[in-house]
Amino acid sequence: MNPVSVRALLVRGMLAGLAAGFLALVVAYLVGEPHVDAAIAFEESHTHEHGMEVVSRTLQSTAGLATGVLVYGVALGGIAALAFCVALGRIGRLGPRATAALVSAGALVAVYVVPFLKYPANPPSVGQPDTIGKRTTLYFLMIALSVLLSVAVIILGRRLAPRLGNWYATVVASAAFALAVGLAYAFLPAVNEVPPDFPATVLWQFRLAALAIQCTLWAGFGLLFGHLAERLLLPRAASEPGPDVEARTAAAS
């Protein structure tokens, strides 16, 4: 792939990430913020220390939330676009849209779902302030392990494919990934700092909302970027009407 195409795909990936970020922002505001407010209310009802509020809750839930989600979307969109450039044509006879969907699904699993199952997202008032450094380190370590294992599994699957065929190579590689992730779960320390009286419903709904935000972001990116990449790489196929369109046009005339 020439540098011009890579640069163009990078730009389109960042634009798709921005658009997907807007979708995720809507989900975060409508679905996630009410549970954040519930967790903050719990914290305020169980503490007698009220420090000065540096940033208002209104600003946090609007401009702060929008900035964080949109910057996150643009950054991950650019990284995923580069991963798409590497994957295109190397993981079977898949077109741009299918490759973009596969990259998005793989990124969702490797970057979020696998770490989430070991260290799930927690709302405010959950977690000790003096362990935040340790918890952050463990979470990013789990992300790094998941991404590295995903790359290793792809390499393993490609090497096994000539001997086992694509189907059995995929099965063996997936089983190896699940085994490696299971070992990582077993050896990495667990973190459980949820207060005994914290509402279980709030905790469960917050985690579901966090998962929904990520699924919206990556699904939106995969669909949008796949469309943009196909229009760039296959302009004729994207612009010319297919047989079904031509048939409907003839019938209408």
C-alpha positions as a Markdown table, in Angstrom:
| # | Residue | x | y | z |
|---|---|---|---|---|
| 1 | Met | 0.0 | 0.0 | 0.0 |
| 2 | Asn | 1.5 | 3.4 | -1.0 |
| 3 | Pro | 2.1 | 6.2 | 1.5 |
| 4 | Val | -0.7 | 8.3 | 0.0 |
| 5 | Ser | -3.3 | 5.6 | 0.6 |
| 6 | Val | -2.0 | 5.1 | 4.2 |
| 7 | Arg | -2.2 | 8.8 | 4.9 |
| 8 | Ala | -5.7 | 9.1 | 3.4 |
| 9 | Leu | -6.9 | 6.1 | 5.4 |
| 10 | Leu | -5.4 | 7.6 | 8.6 |
| 11 | Val | -7.4 | 10.8 | 8.0 |
| 12 | Arg | -10.5 | 8.8 | 7.3 |
| 13 | Gly | -9.9 | 6.7 | 10.4 |
| 14 | Met | -9.7 | 9.7 | 12.6 |
| 15 | Leu | -12.8 | 11.2 | 11.0 |
| 16 | Ala | -14.7 | 7.9 | 11.5 |
| 17 | Gly | -13.4 | 7.8 | 15.1 |
| 18 | Leu | -14.7 | 11.4 | 15.7 |
| 19 | Ala | -18.2 | 10.5 | 14.3 |
| 20 | Ala | -18.2 | 7.2 | 16.3 |
| 21 | Gly | -17.2 | 9.3 | 19.3 |
| 22 | Phe | -20.3 | 11.4 | 18.9 |
| 23 | Leu | -22.5 | 8.3 | 18.9 |
| 24 | Ala | -20.7 | 7.0 | 22.0 |
| 25 | Leu | -21.1 | 10.4 | 23.7 |
| 26 | Val | -24.9 | 10.2 | 23.3 |
| 27 | Val | -24.9 | 6.8 | 24.9 |
| 28 | Ala | -22.5 | 8.0 | 27.7 |
| 29 | Tyr | -24.7 | 11.0 | 28.5 |
| 30 | Leu | -28.0 | 9.2 | 28.4 |
| 31 | Val | -27.1 | 5.8 | 29.8 |
| 32 | Gly | -23.9 | 6.3 | 31.8 |
| 33 | Glu | -24.2 | 9.6 | 33.5 |
| 34 | Pro | -27.3 | 8.8 | 35.6 |
| 35 | His | -25.4 | 5.9 | 37.2 |
| 36 | Val | -22.4 | 8.2 | 37.9 |
| 37 | Asp | -24.8 | 10.6 | 39.6 |
| 38 | Ala | -26.2 | 7.7 | 41.7 |
| 39 | Ala | -22.7 | 6.7 | 42.8 |
| 40 | Ile | -21.7 | 10.3 | 43.7 |
| 41 | Ala | -24.9 | 10.6 | 45.7 |
| 42 | Phe | -24.0 | 7.4 | 47.6 |
| 43 | Glu | -20.5 | 8.7 | 48.3 |
| 44 | Glu | -21.8 | 12.0 | 49.6 |
| 45 | Ser | -24.3 | 10.3 | 51.9 |
| 46 | His | -21.5 | 8.2 | 53.4 |
| 47 | Thr | -18.8 | 10.8 | 54.0 |
| 48 | His | -18.7 | 13.9 | 56.2 |
| 49 | Glu | -15.7 | 15.5 | 54.4 |
| 50 | His | -16.7 | 17.9 | 51.7 |
| 51 | Gly | -13.8 | 19.4 | 49.9 |
| 52 | Met | -13.9 | 22.4 | 47.5 |
| 53 | Glu | -15.3 | 21.4 | 44.1 |
| 54 | Val | -12.6 | 22.4 | 41.5 |
| 55 | Val | -14.7 | 21.4 | 38.5 |
| 56 | Ser | -18.5 | 21.5 | 38.7 |
| 57 | Arg | -20.4 | 18.3 | 38.1 |
| 58 | Thr | -22.4 | 20.0 | 35.3 |
| 59 | Leu | -19.1 | 20.8 | 33.5 |
| 60 | Gln | -17.8 | 17.3 | 34.1 |
| 61 | Ser | -21.0 | 15.7 | 32.6 |
| 62 | Thr | -21.1 | 18.0 | 29.5 |
| 63 | Ala | -18.0 | 19.6 | 28.2 |
| 64 | Gly | -15.6 | 17.4 | 30.1 |
| 65 | Leu | -17.3 | 14.2 | 29.0 |
| 66 | Ala | -17.5 | 15.4 | 25.4 |
| 67 | Thr | -13.8 | 16.3 | 25.3 |
| 68 | Gly | -12.7 | 13.0 | 26.7 |
| 69 | Val | -14.9 | 10.8 | 24.5 |
| 70 | Leu | -14.2 | 12.7 | 21.3 |
| 71 | Val | -10.5 | 12.8 | 21.8 |
| 72 | Tyr | -10.5 | 9.1 | 22.7 |
| 73 | Gly | -12.5 | 8.3 | 19.5 |
| 74 | Val | -10.2 | 10.3 | 17.3 |
| 75 | Ala | -7.0 | 8.7 | 18.8 |
| 76 | Leu | -8.3 | 5.1 | 18.6 |
| 77 | Gly | -9.7 | 5.8 | 15.1 |
| 78 | Gly | -6.2 | 6.7 | 13.9 |
| 79 | Ile | -4.6 | 3.7 | 15.5 |
| 80 | Ala | -7.3 | 1.4 | 14.2 |
| 81 | Ala | -6.8 | 2.8 | 10.7 |
| 82 | Leu | -3.1 | 1.9 | 10.8 |
| 83 | Ala | -4.0 | -1.6 | 12.0 |
| 84 | Phe | -6.4 | -1.8 | 9.1 |
| 85 | Cys | -3.6 | -0.9 | 6.7 |
| 86 | Val | -1.5 | -3.8 | 8.1 |
| 87 | Ala | -4.4 | -6.3 | 8.1 |
| 88 | Leu | -5.9 | -5.5 | 4.6 |
| 89 | Gly | -5.1 | -8.4 | 2.3 |
| 90 | Arg | -3.3 | -10.4 | 5.0 |
| 91 | Ile | -6.2 | -12.1 | 6.8 |
| 92 | Gly | -8.0 | -13.8 | 3.9 |
| 93 | Arg | -9.8 | -12.5 | 0.9 |
| 94 | Leu | -11.7 | -9.8 | 2.7 |
| 95 | Gly | -12.7 | -6.5 | 1.2 |
| 96 | Pro | -12.2 | -3.1 | 2.9 |
| 97 | Arg | -15.6 | -3.2 | 4.7 |
| 98 | Ala | -15.2 | -6.8 | 6.0 |
| 99 | Thr | -11.6 | -6.0 | 7.1 |
| 100 | Ala | -12.7 | -2.8 | 8.9 |
| 101 | Ala | -15.4 | -4.8 | 10.7 |
| 102 | Leu | -13.0 | -7.5 | 11.7 |
| 103 | Val | -10.4 | -5.0 | 12.9 |
| 104 | Ser | -13.1 | -3.1 | 14.9 |
| 105 | Ala | -14.4 | -6.3 | 16.5 |
| 106 | Gly | -10.9 | -7.5 | 17.3 |
| 107 | Ala | -9.9 | -4.1 | 18.8 |
| 108 | Leu | -13.1 | -4.1 | 21.0 |
| 109 | Val | -12.2 | -7.6 | 22.4 |
| 110 | Ala | -8.5 | -7.0 | 22.8 |
| 111 | Val | -8.5 | -3.4 | 24.0 |
| 112 | Tyr | -11.6 | -3.4 | 26.2 |
| 113 | Val | -13.5 | -6.7 | 26.7 |
| 114 | Val | -10.6 | -8.9 | 27.8 |
| 115 | Pro | -9.3 | -6.3 | 30.3 |
| 116 | Phe | -12.8 | -5.4 | 31.4 |
| 117 | Leu | -13.5 | -9.0 | 32.4 |
| 118 | Lys | -10.5 | -9.0 | 34.8 |
| 119 | Tyr | -10.7 | -5.4 | 35.9 |
| 120 | Pro | -14.3 | -4.1 | 35.2 |
| 121 | Ala | -15.1 | -0.4 | 35.2 |
| 122 | Asn | -16.2 | 1.1 | 38.6 |
| 123 | Pro | -18.2 | 4.2 | 39.3 |
| 124 | Pro | -17.0 | 7.0 | 41.7 |
| 125 | Ser | -16.8 | 6.0 | 45.4 |
| 126 | Val | -15.6 | 2.5 | 44.5 |
| 127 | Gly | -11.9 | 2.0 | 45.1 |
| 128 | Gln | -9.4 | 3.3 | 47.6 |
| 129 | Pro | -7.5 | 6.5 | 46.7 |
| 130 | Asp | -4.2 | 5.2 | 47.8 |
| 131 | Thr | -4.4 | 2.2 | 45.4 |
| 132 | Ile | -5.3 | 4.1 | 42.3 |
| 133 | Gly | -1.7 | 3.9 | 40.9 |
| 134 | Lys | -1.6 | 0.1 | 41.4 |
| 135 | Arg | -5.0 | -0.4 | 39.8 |
| 136 | Thr | -4.2 | 1.8 | 36.8 |
| 137 | Thr | -0.9 | -0.1 | 36.3 |
| 138 | Leu | -2.7 | -3.5 | 36.4 |
| 139 | Tyr | -5.3 | -2.4 | 34.0 |
| 140 | Phe | -2.9 | -1.1 | 31.4 |
| 141 | Leu | -0.8 | -4.2 | 31.9 |
| 142 | Met | -3.8 | -6.3 | 31.1 |
| 143 | Ile | -4.5 | -4.2 | 28.0 |
| 144 | Ala | -0.9 | -4.7 | 26.8 |
| 145 | Leu | -1.0 | -8.4 | 27.4 |
| 146 | Ser | -4.3 | -8.7 | 25.6 |
| 147 | Val | -3.0 | -6.8 | 22.5 |
| 148 | Leu | 0.2 | -8.8 | 22.4 |
| 149 | Leu | -1.6 | -12.1 | 22.7 |
| 150 | Ser | -4.0 | -11.0 | 19.9 |
| 151 | Val | -1.1 | -10.3 | 17.6 |
| 152 | Ala | 0.6 | -13.6 | 18.5 |
| 153 | Val | -2.7 | -15.5 | 17.9 |
| 154 | Ile | -3.0 | -13.9 | 14.4 |
| 155 | Ile | 0.6 | -15.0 | 13.6 |
| 156 | Leu | -0.1 | -18.5 | 15.0 |
| 157 | Gly | -3.3 | -18.8 | 12.9 |
| 158 | Arg | -1.5 | -17.8 | 9.7 |
| 159 | Arg | 1.3 | -20.3 | 10.3 |
| 160 | Leu | -1.2 | -23.1 | 11.0 |
| 161 | Ala | -3.5 | -22.4 | 8.1 |
| 162 | Pro | -1.4 | -24.2 | 5.4 |
| 163 | Arg | -1.4 | -27.4 | 7.4 |
| 164 | Leu | -4.8 | -27.3 | 9.2 |
| 165 | Gly | -6.9 | -25.2 | 6.9 |
| 166 | Asn | -8.4 | -21.8 | 7.8 |
| 167 | Trp | -11.2 | -23.2 | 9.9 |
| 168 | Tyr | -9.1 | -25.5 | 12.2 |
| 169 | Ala | -6.3 | -23.0 | 12.4 |
| 170 | Thr | -8.8 | -20.4 | 13.6 |
| 171 | Val | -10.1 | -22.8 | 16.2 |
| 172 | Val | -6.7 | -23.7 | 17.5 |
| 173 | Ala | -5.5 | -20.1 | 17.6 |
| 174 | Ser | -8.7 | -19.0 | 19.4 |
| 175 | Ala | -8.2 | -21.8 | 22.0 |
| 176 | Ala | -4.6 | -20.8 | 22.5 |
| 177 | Phe | -5.8 | -17.2 | 23.1 |
| 178 | Ala | -8.4 | -18.2 | 25.6 |
| 179 | Leu | -5.8 | -20.4 | 27.5 |
| 180 | Ala | -3.3 | -17.6 | 27.6 |
| 181 | Val | -5.9 | -15.0 | 28.8 |
| 182 | Gly | -7.0 | -17.5 | 31.4 |
| 183 | Leu | -3.5 | -17.8 | 32.7 |
| 184 | Ala | -3.1 | -14.0 | 32.8 |
| 185 | Tyr | -6.4 | -13.8 | 34.8 |
| 186 | Ala | -5.1 | -16.4 | 37.2 |
| 187 | Phe | -1.7 | -14.9 | 37.9 |
| 188 | Leu | -2.5 | -11.2 | 37.9 |
| 189 | Pro | -3.8 | -10.0 | 41.3 |
| 190 | Ala | -7.5 | -9.4 | 41.8 |
| 191 | Val | -8.9 | -6.0 | 42.8 |
| 192 | Asn | -12.0 | -5.9 | 44.9 |
| 193 | Glu | -12.6 | -2.6 | 46.7 |
| 194 | Val | -16.3 | -2.3 | 46.3 |
| 195 | Pro | -17.8 | -1.1 | 49.7 |
| 196 | Pro | -20.0 | -3.7 | 51.3 |
| 197 | Asp | -23.1 | -1.5 | 51.3 |
| 198 | Phe | -22.7 | -0.1 | 47.7 |
| 199 | Pro | -25.9 | -0.7 | 45.7 |
| 200 | Ala | -25.3 | -3.8 | 43.5 |
| 201 | Thr | -27.8 | -2.5 | 40.9 |
| 202 | Val | -25.9 | 0.8 | 40.5 |
| 203 | Leu | -22.6 | -1.1 | 40.1 |
| 204 | Trp | -24.0 | -3.6 | 37.6 |
| 205 | Gln | -25.8 | -0.9 | 35.5 |
| 206 | Phe | -22.7 | 1.3 | 35.5 |
| 207 | Arg | -20.6 | -1.5 | 34.1 |
| 208 | Leu | -23.2 | -2.4 | 31.5 |
| 209 | Ala | -23.3 | 1.3 | 30.5 |
| 210 | Ala | -19.5 | 1.4 | 30.1 |
| 211 | Leu | -19.6 | -1.7 | 27.9 |
| 212 | Ala | -22.4 | -0.2 | 25.8 |
| 213 | Ile | -20.4 | 2.9 | 25.3 |
| 214 | Gln | -17.4 | 0.9 | 24.0 |
| 215 | Cys | -19.6 | -1.3 | 21.8 |
| 216 | Thr | -21.2 | 1.8 | 20.3 |
| 217 | Leu | -17.9 | 3.4 | 19.6 |
| 218 | Trp | -16.3 | 0.4 | 17.9 |
| 219 | Ala | -19.4 | -0.6 | 16.0 |
| 220 | Gly | -19.9 | 2.9 | 14.7 |
| 221 | Phe | -16.2 | 3.1 | 13.7 |
| 222 | Gly | -16.2 | -0.2 | 11.9 |
| 223 | Leu | -19.3 | 0.7 | 9.8 |
| 224 | Leu | -18.2 | 4.3 | 9.0 |
| 225 | Phe | -14.6 | 3.6 | 8.4 |
| 226 | Gly | -15.4 | 0.5 | 6.3 |
| 227 | His | -17.6 | 2.7 | 4.0 |
| 228 | Leu | -15.0 | 5.4 | 3.7 |
| 229 | Ala | -12.1 | 2.9 | 3.1 |
| 230 | Glu | -14.1 | 1.1 | 0.4 |
| 231 | Arg | -14.9 | 4.4 | -1.4 |
| 232 | Leu | -11.2 | 5.3 | -1.3 |
| 233 | Leu | -9.7 | 1.9 | -2.3 |
| 234 | Leu | -12.5 | 0.7 | -4.6 |
| 235 | Pro | -14.0 | 3.9 | -6.0 |
| 236 | Arg | -15.7 | 2.2 | -9.0 |
| 237 | Ala | -17.2 | -0.6 | -6.9 |
| 238 | Ala | -18.5 | 2.0 | -4.4 |
| 239 | Ser | -19.9 | 4.4 | -6.9 |
| 240 | Glu | -21.3 | 2.1 | -9.6 |
| 241 | Pro | -24.8 | 0.6 | -9.0 |
| 242 | Gly | -24.9 | -3.1 | -8.5 |
| 243 | Pro | -27.2 | -5.6 | -10.3 |
| 244 | Asp | -30.0 | -5.1 | -7.8 |
| 245 | Val | -29.9 | -1.3 | -8.2 |
| 246 | Glu | -29.8 | -1.6 | -12.0 |
| 247 | Ala | -32.8 | -4.0 | -11.9 |
| 248 | Arg | -34.9 | -1.7 | -9.7 |
| 249 | Thr | -34.0 | 1.3 | -11.9 |
| 250 | Ala | -35.1 | -0.6 | -15.1 |
| 251 | Ala | -38.3 | -1.7 | -13.4 |
| 252 | Ala | -39.1 | 1.8 | -12.3 |
| 253 | Ser | -38.6 | 3.2 | -15.8 |
